[in-house]
Amino acid sequence: MTLRELCERAHANAVAHGFYEEVRQFGTLIALIHSELSEALEAYRKRKDADAIAEELADVVIRVADLCGYLGINLEAAVERKMAYNETRPYRHGGVRV
């Protein structure tokens, strides 16, 4: 499945299950993505179970795909552009410490 197909499928599923009967606010959708990231962190902290962590990270990807489907964002093209840009950046750019 391509990222474009994932976005279409995730959004179609959300629509089919009634999550877009009313206009969704961007901030709410971002908060839902954030909540899935928090659940992944909690899975790591509590269980360190790879399957539980993977399930929560899958939820993150699905929610991002749904948002992109809703907004008509071509996530596949955006990821390709961003990865190409990141490959041109210097070593440890921005002074980020590991």
Backbone as a chain_set.jsonl record, in Angstrom:
{"seq": "MTLRELCERAHANAVAHGFYEEVRQFGTLIALIHSELSEALEAYRKRKDADAIAEELADVVIRVADLCGYLGINLEAAVERKMAYNETRPYRHGGVRV", "coords": {"N": [[0.859, -1.171, 0.0], [0.593, 2.195, -0.836], [1.579, 5.414, 0.535], [-0.285, 7.311, -0.24], [-2.523, 5.697, -0.797], [-2.912, 4.679, 1.767], [-3.663, 7.016, 3.164], [-6.084, 7.631, 1.873], [-7.568, 5.309, 2.468], [-7.552, 5.259, 5.323], [-8.901, 7.648, 5.916], [-11.362, 7.219, 4.609], [-12.315, 5.076, 6.128], [-12.624, 6.304, 8.637], [-14.625, 8.147, 8.013], [-16.676, 6.375, 7.268], [-17.212, 5.267, 9.725], [-18.437, 7.26, 11.109], [-17.005, 9.461, 12.093], [-16.794, 11.906, 10.902], [-19.172, 13.267, 10.742], [-19.694, 15.744, 11.64], [-17.994, 18.885, 11.225], [-14.546, 18.594, 11.628], [-12.191, 19.901, 13.866], [-8.954, 21.192, 13.284], [-7.082, 21.383, 15.405], [-8.15, 19.561, 17.237], [-7.852, 17.152, 15.855], [-5.062, 17.037, 15.683], [-4.501, 16.83, 18.407], [-5.545, 14.3, 18.912], [-3.737, 12.732, 17.491], [-1.473, 13.26, 18.988], [-2.289, 12.105, 21.399], [-2.195, 9.404, 20.783], [0.565, 9.087, 20.448], [1.338, 9.531, 23.077], [0.168, 7.305, 24.258], [1.761, 5.319, 23.131], [4.188, 5.904, 24.359], [3.495, 5.372, 27.023], [2.977, 2.629, 26.796], [5.528, 1.734, 26.308], [6.823, 2.55, 28.701], [5.429, 1.113, 30.694], [5.16, -1.625, 29.897], [7.039, -2.345, 28.027], [6.567, -3.854, 25.81], [6.904, -4.926, 22.643], [4.895, -5.416, 20.725], [2.649, -4.047, 21.752], [3.604, -1.422, 21.746], [4.073, -1.115, 18.998], [1.446, -1.301, 18.065], [0.298, 1.055, 19.078], [1.898, 2.952, 17.775], [1.14, 2.376, 15.184], [-1.472, 3.335, 15.317], [-0.876, 6.06, 15.482], [0.178, 6.559, 12.923], [-2.064, 5.916, 11.369], [-3.896, 7.873, 12.24], [-2.549, 10.207, 11.403], [-2.569, 9.727, 8.664], [-5.333, 9.735, 8.203], [-5.92, 12.436, 8.808], [-4.453, 13.69, 6.766], [-5.828, 12.655, 4.561], [-8.321, 13.839, 5.002], [-7.693, 16.564, 4.728], [-6.774, 16.623, 2.178], [-4.079, 16.366, 1.656], [-1.119, 15.454, 0.032], [0.583, 13.172, 1.3], [2.542, 11.334, 0.659], [4.098, 12.596, -1.354], [4.965, 14.782, 0.155], [6.523, 13.558, 2.144], [8.528, 12.417, 0.567], [9.715, 14.786, -0.471], [10.603, 15.996, 1.918], [12.375, 14.081, 2.965], [14.34, 14.086, 0.981], [15.277, 16.705, 1.28], [16.226, 16.561, 3.955], [18.389, 14.873, 3.597], [20.289, 16.55, 2.58], [21.147, 18.087, 4.612], [23.496, 19.259, 7.114], [25.694, 17.285, 9.236], [24.335, 16.46, 12.328], [22.712, 18.791, 12.423], [21.513, 21.981, 13.485], [22.369, 21.953, 16.121], [21.427, 19.941, 17.775], [21.441, 17.757, 20.474], [22.224, 14.392, 21.195]], "CA": [[0.0, 0.0, 0.0], [1.335, 3.451, -0.859], [1.098, 6.387, 1.52], [-1.509, 7.907, -0.779], [-3.6, 4.729, -0.56], [-3.138, 4.636, 3.209], [-4.425, 8.214, 3.535], [-7.449, 7.467, 1.364], [-8.229, 4.226, 3.211], [-7.75, 5.671, 6.716], [-9.954, 8.664, 5.975], [-12.631, 6.578, 4.241], [-12.751, 4.284, 7.276], [-13.099, 7.238, 9.666], [-15.915, 8.668, 7.528], [-17.643, 5.271, 7.33], [-17.532, 4.997, 11.12], [-19.151, 8.391, 11.673], [-16.158, 10.452, 12.748], [-16.817, 13.182, 10.173], [-20.546, 13.748, 10.573], [-19.574, 17.178, 11.9], [-16.686, 19.403, 10.846], [-13.508, 18.314, 12.626], [-11.242, 20.985, 14.055], [-7.563, 20.787, 13.097], [-6.459, 21.197, 16.716], [-8.663, 18.316, 17.813], [-7.226, 16.037, 15.147], [-3.666, 17.001, 16.121], [-4.512, 16.324, 19.788], [-5.762, 12.858, 18.846], [-2.45, 12.152, 17.09], [-0.618, 13.368, 20.17], [-2.724, 11.133, 22.416], [-1.683, 8.09, 20.378], [1.99, 9.089, 20.784], [1.418, 9.365, 24.532], [-0.142, 5.91, 24.552], [2.959, 4.547, 22.776], [5.148, 6.132, 25.432], [3.023, 4.625, 28.194], [3.201, 1.206, 26.528], [6.97, 1.514, 26.514], [7.154, 2.711, 30.117], [4.787, 0.108, 31.549], [5.288, -3.027, 29.498], [8.142, -2.563, 27.092], [6.066, -4.896, 24.923], [7.052, -4.419, 21.276], [3.61, -5.466, 20.023], [1.799, -2.959, 22.251], [4.179, -0.18, 21.234], [3.814, -1.087, 17.558], [0.028, -1.027, 17.865], [0.066, 2.481, 19.313], [2.528, 3.699, 16.687], [0.263, 2.203, 14.021], [-2.565, 4.289, 15.506], [-0.35, 7.385, 15.124], [0.263, 6.62, 11.457], [-3.438, 5.926, 10.859], [-4.49, 9.195, 12.499], [-1.901, 11.164, 10.495], [-3.093, 9.439, 7.324], [-6.714, 10.225, 8.18], [-5.868, 13.895, 8.728], [-4.022, 14.049, 5.409], [-6.952, 12.359, 3.674], [-9.339, 14.857, 5.256], [-7.245, 17.851, 4.216], [-6.333, 16.494, 0.785], [-2.621, 16.499, 1.607], [-0.4, 14.342, -0.582], [1.609, 12.848, 2.278], [3.621, 10.62, -0.014], [4.964, 13.6, -1.98], [5.562, 15.587, 1.217], [7.577, 12.751, 2.772], [9.633, 12.333, -0.39], [10.391, 16.087, -0.491], [11.258, 16.233, 3.2], [13.518, 13.178, 3.078], [15.379, 14.592, 0.077], [15.842, 17.878, 1.939], [16.987, 16.134, 5.132], [19.639, 14.259, 3.144], [21.24, 17.616, 2.244], [21.466, 18.85, 5.828], [24.789, 18.872, 7.697], [25.743, 16.365, 10.356], [23.78, 16.977, 13.584], [22.298, 20.169, 12.167], [20.676, 22.648, 14.503], [22.91, 21.845, 17.473], [20.667, 18.968, 18.548], [22.259, 16.76, 21.171], [21.597, 13.078, 21.277]], "C": [[0.907, 1.237, 0.0], [0.823, 4.37, 0.255], [-0.193, 7.049, 1.04], [-2.705, 6.987, -0.536], [-3.937, 4.633, 0.924], [-3.981, 5.826, 3.655], [-5.882, 8.088, 3.097], [-8.213, 6.435, 2.187], [-8.527, 4.63, 4.655], [-8.887, 6.685, 6.82], [-11.316, 8.061, 5.618], [-13.182, 5.755, 5.399], [-13.299, 5.179, 8.379], [-14.458, 7.812, 9.282], [-16.991, 7.595, 7.682], [-18.071, 4.962, 8.757], [-18.055, 6.227, 11.86], [-18.317, 9.485, 12.306], [-16.119, 11.803, 12.036], [-18.237, 13.637, 9.893], [-20.627, 15.242, 10.847], [-18.173, 17.607, 11.471], [-15.7, 19.138, 11.973], [-12.55, 19.49, 12.682], [-9.812, 20.449, 13.96], [-6.892, 20.502, 14.441], [-6.894, 19.914, 17.393], [-7.986, 17.113, 17.17], [-5.747, 15.907, 15.518], [-3.581, 16.436, 17.542], [-4.721, 14.811, 19.811], [-4.489, 12.136, 18.415], [-1.511, 12.137, 18.294], [-1.002, 12.332, 21.223], [-2.233, 9.73, 22.071], [-0.18, 7.991, 20.653], [2.187, 8.892, 22.288], [1.111, 7.934, 24.934], [1.033, 4.999, 24.194], [4.021, 4.692, 23.856], [4.761, 5.355, 26.682], [3.217, 3.125, 28.003], [4.669, 0.859, 26.75], [7.328, 1.55, 27.998], [6.632, 1.564, 30.973], [5.152, -1.322, 31.182], [6.554, -3.331, 28.72], [7.831, -3.735, 26.177], [6.07, -4.345, 23.502], [5.726, -4.419, 20.515], [2.687, -4.336, 20.461], [2.297, -1.612, 21.739], [3.88, -0.038, 19.743], [2.352, -0.763, 17.266], [-0.28, 0.452, 18.059], [0.712, 3.335, 18.22], [1.742, 3.543, 15.385], [-0.924, 3.156, 14.117], [-2.128, 5.711, 15.146], [-0.357, 7.547, 13.613], [-1.136, 6.7, 10.847], [-4.084, 7.285, 11.074], [-3.864, 10.274, 11.621], [-2.439, 10.968, 9.08], [-4.532, 9.937, 7.185], [-6.74, 11.739, 8.028], [-5.455, 14.343, 7.331], [-5.122, 13.769, 4.39], [-8.035, 13.411, 3.789], [-8.973, 16.19, 4.617], [-6.79, 17.809, 2.761], [-4.833, 16.681, 0.619], [-2.022, 15.24, 0.978], [0.796, 14.026, 0.317], [2.806, 12.171, 1.634], [4.611, 11.606, -0.643], [5.664, 14.441, -0.921], [6.704, 14.837, 1.895], [8.778, 12.649, 1.841], [10.421, 13.646, -0.432], [11.201, 16.306, 0.789], [12.471, 15.334, 3.376], [14.664, 13.643, 2.184], [16.059, 15.812, 0.688], [16.726, 17.476, 3.115], [18.33, 15.523, 4.748], [20.695, 15.307, 2.801], [21.713, 18.371, 3.481], [22.79, 18.368, 6.425], [24.604, 17.912, 8.88], [25.269, 17.058, 11.635], [23.406, 18.455, 13.473], [21.446, 20.711, 13.315], [21.183, 22.516, 15.919], [22.168, 20.864, 18.358], [21.616, 17.967, 19.186], [21.494, 15.456, 21.263], [21.61, 12.586, 22.686]], "O": [[1.876, 1.301, 0.757], [-0.234, 4.127, 0.838], [-1.091, 7.314, 1.84], [-3.771, 7.441, -0.12], [-5.106, 4.521, 1.295], [-4.915, 5.662, 4.441], [-6.798, 8.401, 3.858], [-9.365, 6.658, 2.56], [-9.622, 4.378, 5.158], [-9.733, 6.588, 7.708], [-12.315, 8.37, 6.267], [-14.392, 5.74, 5.626], [-14.318, 4.86, 8.991], [-15.341, 7.948, 10.129], [-18.087, 7.873, 8.168], [-19.169, 4.452, 8.979], [-18.112, 6.239, 13.09], [-18.858, 10.355, 12.988], [-15.479, 12.739, 12.516], [-18.48, 14.327, 8.902], [-21.52, 15.925, 10.345], [-17.271, 16.775, 11.368], [-15.984, 19.426, 13.136], [-12.145, 20.013, 11.644], [-9.503, 19.383, 14.492], [-6.209, 19.489, 14.592], [-6.092, 19.252, 18.051], [-7.596, 16.169, 17.857], [-5.236, 14.795, 15.654], [-2.684, 15.648, 17.842], [-4.135, 14.117, 20.642], [-4.193, 11.051, 18.915], [-0.848, 11.139, 18.576], [-0.13, 11.748, 21.866], [-1.894, 8.953, 22.963], [0.304, 6.931, 21.048], [3.091, 8.174, 22.716], [1.731, 7.404, 25.856], [1.274, 4.009, 24.884], [4.678, 3.718, 24.225], [5.615, 4.746, 27.326], [3.582, 2.424, 28.947], [4.996, -0.186, 27.313], [8.05, 0.683, 28.49], [7.323, 1.098, 31.879], [5.424, -2.141, 32.06], [7.07, -4.448, 28.759], [8.716, -4.509, 25.814], [5.331, -3.411, 23.19], [5.468, -3.502, 19.736], [2.014, -3.731, 19.628], [1.5, -0.761, 21.343], [3.482, 1.032, 19.283], [2.055, -0.031, 16.322], [-1.039, 1.035, 17.285], [0.132, 4.331, 17.789], [1.686, 4.47, 14.577], [-1.341, 3.725, 13.108], [-2.905, 6.479, 14.578], [-0.839, 8.551, 13.088], [-1.362, 7.467, 9.912], [-4.754, 7.797, 10.178], [-4.568, 11.164, 11.143], [-2.73, 11.939, 8.382], [-4.898, 10.499, 6.152], [-7.496, 12.27, 7.213], [-6.041, 15.272, 6.775], [-5.327, 14.552, 3.463], [-8.606, 13.832, 2.782], [-9.823, 16.866, 4.038], [-6.458, 18.843, 2.181], [-4.37, 17.107, -0.439], [-2.371, 14.118, 1.343], [1.89, 14.553, 0.114], [3.95, 12.41, 2.022], [5.823, 11.462, -0.48], [6.837, 14.78, -1.081], [7.743, 15.428, 2.189], [9.92, 12.779, 2.282], [11.652, 13.629, -0.429], [12.348, 16.749, 0.738], [13.498, 15.782, 3.887], [15.827, 13.596, 2.587], [17.281, 15.939, 0.622], [17.839, 17.981, 3.263], [19.302, 15.643, 5.494], [21.881, 14.983, 2.739], [22.602, 19.217, 3.382], [23.161, 17.206, 6.261], [23.513, 17.763, 9.43], [25.76, 18.134, 11.975], [23.751, 19.26, 14.337], [20.755, 19.965, 14.009], [20.492, 22.93, 16.85], [22.271, 20.945, 19.582], [22.484, 17.403, 18.52], [20.27, 15.437, 21.393], [21.123, 11.489, 22.962]]}, "num_chains": 1, "name": "protein.A"}
